């Protein structure tokens, strides 16, 4: 799913922004459940690796962004400084502190599933690269791998939202990560969950998007199912799931949604929606037969969403820039390959 049109200038800008985000402690979205004044401690105390970038999950995937750019463009401008920052953050001691939180009572639900999924993507990126940061991160990645396995194996119902709770998005990321590192148990649990949740879904009838969506519930579900079904079975499933995709009803899926305020904390989500739709439409097109009646539609939609989303990645303030670069990098570079 990589896109080699990411030039060195954009790669350097993405890396620079990510490093600034990792270092920046405030403003922060402090969202822990507390039981008393003693719990009111700075985010960096509980989460010494992932305290920057406004919230924990964004810091995790901005760390992945920095690693991904370093892996794909090792000589990019700013690479040496990025390595120094990552060396200072990803240490065994810091990972043990992070792991202790997630091994405790609050860690069973906090940042689930979105943050957990990106942590496992980061872990797989580091391991497939052979980075020593993978060893340092291991105390935390083991805890969240086991927590994700237990949760996905027992989850009867999915979350179909267009934001962080979406289980198809998280499970697609975790499935890719598990396959990349050869974790057959976790991969099988993800496949079983996807089929349990979505195999019988037909005639999708949702109304999209909501004002704060950064994911399309429909396309995110389809993007998961193309990972778990054989090609012919996926084609049949997709035709039944969206049988009238060419009709005016689904113009809202085929065409980018206007972004009225890209600098707003939630307005920026519609930029992310364009970027995630771009890679999902592209992946769906690749999974369909080349001459399928939806294939050209999907490719056209992917191109339109890509151009719409990339127009807003930079220059719209911290509420946009603390996270959007990740989606731009994932669109361009994919994950887990040199």
C-alpha positions, 0 to 999 in steps of 0.5 A: 500500500506504499506510495513512493511519491513522498518526496524528501522535503515532505518526509523531512517536514513530517519527521520534524513535526513528529519530533516536535510533537514528541517533545511537547508536553503541553497542551495535553488531553489528560483523561485518566480516571483518578481516585484522589489528589495523589493521582494528579501527576504530570502525564510524563510521570505515568507515561515517560515515553508517550506523554507528548503530542497532546494525547497518548495515542497520538504520541504513540503513532507520531513515534511510529511516524518518526520511526517509519520515516527514519526506516524509509529515508535514513539520511533525511534531514533531521534524522540524527536529531530524531534518533537522539530524541527516540533514544532518550524516550524509548528506554527499558526503564520508561517502558517498564513504567508504561507497562506498569500502568497498563498492567494495572486496573486502569490499563484494562480499558484506557486508550483501547482499542485505537492506542493499543493498536498503534502501539502494536504497529509501532512494535511490529515496525521496530521488530521487522526493522531489527531496531534496538528500540524494539527490545527496549519497548518490549515490556509495554508491547507484551502487556498490550499484545496480551490485553488486545488478544484477550479483548478481541477474542471475547468481543461479541459486538463491534464498535462501528463509530467513525472515531477512536473506538472503531474496532475494525480499524484497530483490528485491521492494524493489529492484524497487519502487525501480527502477520508482520511479526509472525504472531499467529495466535493474535492474527487468528484472533483478529481474523475470527473477530472480523468474521464474527462481527462483519461476515453477514453484513449486507446492505449497509445503510449508515449515514456518513460522515458525522461531524467529527469522523476521521474514519468511514465506518463503511470503508473501514469495515471493508478494509478489514474484510479485504484482509481476512477474506479470499479475493473472490469471497471479498468481492462477493461480500463487498457487492452485498455490503454496498450493492448500489455504490454507484448511486447518488446515495453514496456520493458522500462516500465517493467524494471528499467531504469539505473541511470547514475549519482544519485548525479546529480540534474536531474540524481537523478530523475531516482531514484525517477522514480524507486521508484514511478514505484515500488509503482504504479506497486504494486498498479496496480497488486493489482487492477487487478484480481489475475490471470490476464495476467498482474498481475504477470508482474506487481508484478515482475516489482514492485519488480525490481523497488523497489530494483533498487530505494532503492539502491540510496536513501542515499549517493549521496549528497544533490541533491538526499537526499533532496527529495528521502527519501519521495519516499522511505517512501511512497513506504514502509509506504503509508499514513494515517494509524498507 
